[in-house]
Amino acid sequence: MALVVEDLINLRNGAAPVNLDLVRDMTLGTDAWLDRFVPYYLDQFIPSGGSKVKVLLGNEGSGKSHLLRYIQQSAQARHYTAVYLSARTAGPKLCDVPNLYRLIAGTIDMDQLITGLSRKVAESLGYGATIYSGRDKLLPYVMEEGYGAPDSAREIRMATARLLKNADLSPACFTCAFTLLKDRLISDDPDGARAALRWFRGEKLERFERRDSGLFETLQKATARRWLDSLLKLIVLSGQQGLAVLIDDLDVLYERSPETGRFLYTPANIKDTYELFRQLIDDADLLQNFLLVLAGRRAMLDDDRRGFKSYEALWMRLQTGLVPSGRFNPLCDIVDTDEHLKALGDDFPARLSSHLGTVFSQYGLKKKPRDPALDTLPPQALKSVVINNVFSADEAQTGG
């Protein structure tokens, strides 16, 4: 087991690594929340067609990003399509469903999706996973049964159409998926596949591309929820349990640009973003097999002007179970990561420090001198515990 450069950079800044196996191995104290959340939502509720929105809020260093990455790892291990996004670096603002769709569609593994769908087509024709992997042409396998190329291609097209029709996709999504599967299963069509992939990601096609592909519908507010619904259906049809979207760094909603000093999100942007979240909560019956987990700092709860309370329609839906009892409520839709940390016990930072020392040693982490500029967090913050275990203890003391 080895660490890549990005993992080292993240760990030295107290951030969650991108190596999800390392995230799993680093994790300690799952009994307070994760051992309830994962079995219920990932093993039962979402696979049965459910849809859920959860929010993690807490101070810096309380483990929000790590919890998101852990959920991502757990989802992938259970055959979900799991997408982690940072609202700060993702690109388009999270102001509406079209932008959210573009972020998701631009991140998912399309090859995995097409491979899964190809296997389903092959299975319907009697070619199981031991015969056909989904990564090459199916046509030669059918021709081996004694059929000619035209008849074999027709059988595959008919099987593909039946599979997609039963999934109840939008007409445009049906056309897109059919084009991609023909390219994978029957014969290469690089231009058609390229246009279909661009359309699938929400990009605008050229006039001749729309004409040749038949993909005339465009991604906009009026069509975006239908696109997202079709994406979810394709994911489940490919053999996945569902879609898990983890969105981090919602602090960007109330942050200012270092260059201009202006807020990165205008009041109108914030209203639109909160309306997006409100829609996703209310669409639980329409968007099946969908999990959305958001994470941001406590200001989103405390800031009356830019936080959740500034948009009453969303706040009314999120505050269920949020009672100022001073105790951690694992069933609340807003998960207080500060209270979660307290629920793990006063000795948790010490136990975590010992645990991380063992894990980092197993991964061959080579410690280096610590930058004194990192000594800005409370010693009990989880971020601080990670940093203390990444850097050389002796040199960290002399440098701090």
N, C-alpha and C positions, 0 to 999 in steps of 0.2 A: 504494500500500500504506500503510495507516494502522493505528495501534495503538488499541485500546479501553482504557477506564479500568482494567479488570481486568488487562489485560496490563501496563500501566504499574505498577500496584500490585505485581504479582508480581515483575516485573523489579527494582524498587527494593528488594525484600526478597530478591533473589537466587533467587527461585523460578521454576519453569518457567512460561512463559506459556500461556494457554488457546488462543491462535491456533496451530493445529497447523502451518500453513504457516511461521510464524515459527520454531517449534521446529525444523522441518526445515532452514530456512535458517541457524539458529544452530549447528547440529550440525557438529562437526569431529572427526576421528579415529575414523571408523566402522570402520577396518580392523582394530582390535584385537578387536572382538566383534560389533558389529552387522552387518558385512558377511558374517559366517558365520551368525549367528542368523536374520536376516530371510530370506535366500534358502532356507535349509534348512527352517525351521519354517513361515513364512508362504507360501512358494511351493510347497513340496513336501509336508511331513509333515502339516500340519493339513488342507489341502484334500483329501488322499487318505484322510481319515477318522481321522487320528491325534488324540491328546489328550496334552497336556503341561503340567506345572507347573514353573515356574522361580522362583527366589528371588534378588533383588538385595539384598546386605547391604554396608554401609559406613558410614563416619563422615559427620557432617554436611558438606554441601558437596561430596560426591564424585560427584554427578551422577545419583543414583538416580531422582529424579522426572523429570528431563529424559529419561533413557533410557526410562522408562515412556511419557512423552508421545510420544517418537519412535516407539516401537513402535505406539502408538495411531495415529499419523499414517500409518505404513507399512501398517498393517492396513486402515485406511479406504481408502487409495489402491488397495488390492488387493481391494476389495469385501468386506470383513469387516464384521460388526457389532462395533464396538469400544467398550468401556465402561471409563471411568476412574473409580475410586472412591477416596476417602480414608477409611480406617478411622476417622480421627479425627472426621470431620464427616458421614459417610454416614447416621447415624441408628441403625438397629438394630445391635446387636453381631453380629460375625461368629462366632456360636457354633454355628450349625447350617446345614444345607442350606436349610431354609425361609427363614431370614433372608437368606442369600446369594441365593436365588432372587428374593426381594422386591426386593433392591437392584438386581439386574440387570434384572428386568422393569420396574421403575419408572424405569429410565434409558434403555432402548433406545427408538429412534424407531419408535413403533407405526405411524404413517402410512406410513413407508417399508416396514415389514414387510407391511402390508396391500396396499400398492401393488404390491409384488413378487409377492405371491401372486395378486393380481387379474390381473396380466399373464400368469402361468402358466395360469390358467383360460382367459383369452382366447386364448392361443396354442394350447391344446388344441382350441379351436373354430375355429382358422384365422385368428385376428385377431392379427397380429404387432405389434411395438412401433411400427411406422410408422403403424399404423391406430389402435391403442388404447393410451393412456398408462397405464392402471391407476388413474387419479385420478377418473374419473367413472363413470357408469352404463354397463354393457355392454349392457343390455337394448335400447336404441334401435338399436345396431349390428346385433344379431341380428334385430330386427324389420324392418330395411331389406331383409333377404333375402326378405321376403314372408310371414313367420310372424306369427301373432297374438301378443298379449302373453302369454297363458297358456302357449302352446307354447314361446315364446322363454324365458320364465322357467323352465319345466321343463327345457329343454336346459341352461341355465346351472347350475341346481341339480344336475343329474346330472353335469355336468362338474366342478363343485366337489367333489361327493362322491367322484368317482373320484380326483381329485388328492389329496385329504386321506387317503383310504383307503390309497392306495399309499405314503403317507409313514409308515404304521405308528404313528400317534399314539395316545395314551391316549384312551379313549372320551370323557372329559370335555373334553380339549383339542380333539378333533375337533368336538364340539358348539360349543365357544367359537369356534373358527376359522370354522366353517360359518356361525354367526350373524353374525360380523363381515364375512364375504365377501358374504353375502346383502344386508347393509345397503349395502355398497359397489357391488355389481354389479347388483342388481335394483331394490330399492325401499327408501326410507329407513325405518329402524326405530330411532329414537333411543333409546328406552327399552331395547330389547334389546341394542343395541350398547354402551350405557353400562354395563349390567350385565355384559356379556361382558368389557369392558375392565377393570372393577374386579376381576372374578374372575381374569382373566389376570394381574393384578398381585399376586394373592394376598390381596386384601381379602375380608372376610366379607360375604356378601350377606344382605339381609333375607329373611325367610321367603317373602314374595310374589315376590321376585326369583328365588329358587331355583326356586320353583314354575313361574313363567312361562318361565324360561330353560332349565330342565332341568339346570342346573349345581349339582348337589347335593354333589359332592366338594369337600372343603376342603383347603387346603395345610397339611400337618403333616409330621412327621418320616417317617411311614410312606409318604407319597405324594410327598415333595419331589423325590426323585431321578427319579421318573417325569415330574414336571412339567418338571424341568430338561432331561431327555432329549427331551421333546416340544418344548420351546422351541428346542433345538438343531436338531431336524429341521425345524421351521417356518422357521427362519432359512436353512437350506440350501435348503429347498424354494422359498423366495422368490427365490433366485438369488444369495445371498451365499455366500462361501467358508467361513464358519464364524463362531464367536464368540470374540473375544479380550477377556478381562477383566483389567484392570490395577488392582491394589489397592495403594495407597500408604499410608505412615504407619502401618505395623504397630507402630511404637514405642509406640502407645497401649496395647499389651498390658502394658507395665511402667511406665506413667506414672501419677502421682497426680492427683487432682482438686485444683485450686488452692483450691477453696472448703472442702472437707472434709479434705484431706490423705490421703484413702484412695485405694487403687489403683482405677483406673477399671474394670479387669477383675479379678474375683476368681480365685483359683486354679481354681475349677470352670469359670469362663468360659474361662480359658486352655486348660484340658484339652479343653473342648468345641471350641474354635477349632482347636487342633492336630489333633484327631480329624477335624474337617471337612476340613482340608487332606490328612490321611492318606487319607480316603475318596476324595477327588478324584484323588489319585495312583493309588490301587488300582483306581478305576473307569475307567481309561484305555480299556479295551476296550468299556465301555458308553457312555461319553460321547464321542461322535465329533465331530470338527471343533471341538475346544475347546482354547483356550490360556488358561492362567492364569499371570500373572506377579505375584509379590508383592514388596514392597520395604519394608525397615526398616533401622534402624541396627544397628551391629555388636553391640550388647548382646544382640540376639536370638541371636547365635552364642556370645557369651562368658558370658552369664548362665545359670548352671546351674539356677537356681530358676524363672525365668520364660521362658527362651529355648527354642530348639528342643530342646536336650539334655534338658530337663525331661520331654519326652514321647518315650520311646524308640522307640515304634512309628513316629513321624514322622521322628525323627532318623536311624533306620536307612535310611530311604528317600531322604533328602536328601543324605547325606554321600558319595554316590558321586562319586569324582573329587576330593574335597576333601582334598588332601594338603598339609601345611605345607612346601611346597617354596620359598616365597618368590617364585614366579613365577606369573603370571596364567594360569589354565587356562580357555580360552573354552568348553570342552566340559562343564564342571562344572554340576550342577543348581543349586548355590549360587554365584552370580556375585559375586565379591569386587570391589566397585567401587573400593576403595582400590588393590588390585593392578591393576585395569583402568586406573586413572589413571596409575600408575607405568609401565605397559606403553606408554603413549602418549608417554613420553619426558619428560626434565626440562624441555625447552623448550616443552612443550605449553601451559602457562598463558600464555606470551608469544605463542605462535602464535594461541591462542584469543582473546586480548585484541585482537590486530590484526584478526582475522576479525570479531569482534563489533562493533568500531568501524565497519567497512564495512557490516555488515548493519543495524545500528541507524540509520546514516545513510540507507540506502535506505528504511527504514520511517519516516523523518521524525521520529525520536526527539528531543525537545527536552530537553536535560539541565538539571537543577536542582541547587542546592547539596545537599551530602550531610549526613545526620544523623550526628554523631560516634558515636552509640550503635551504629552498624552495624559499627564497627571491632572486632569480637570474633572474627573468623575468621582462621585462618592465611592469609597472603597467597597461598599456592599453591592454596587450596581453590577449586574451580570456582565456588562460590557467590560468593566474594569477587571473582573475575575478572568475573563478570556485574555485580555491584554497582559495581565500579570503572569499568565502561564505560557505566553508565547515568547516573551523576552527573558533574557538571562536574569535570574533573581539577584545575584550579586551586583551585576552592572546596573540593574534597574535601580537598586538602592542608592548607588553612588551618583547615578544620573538624576534621580528625583530630588 
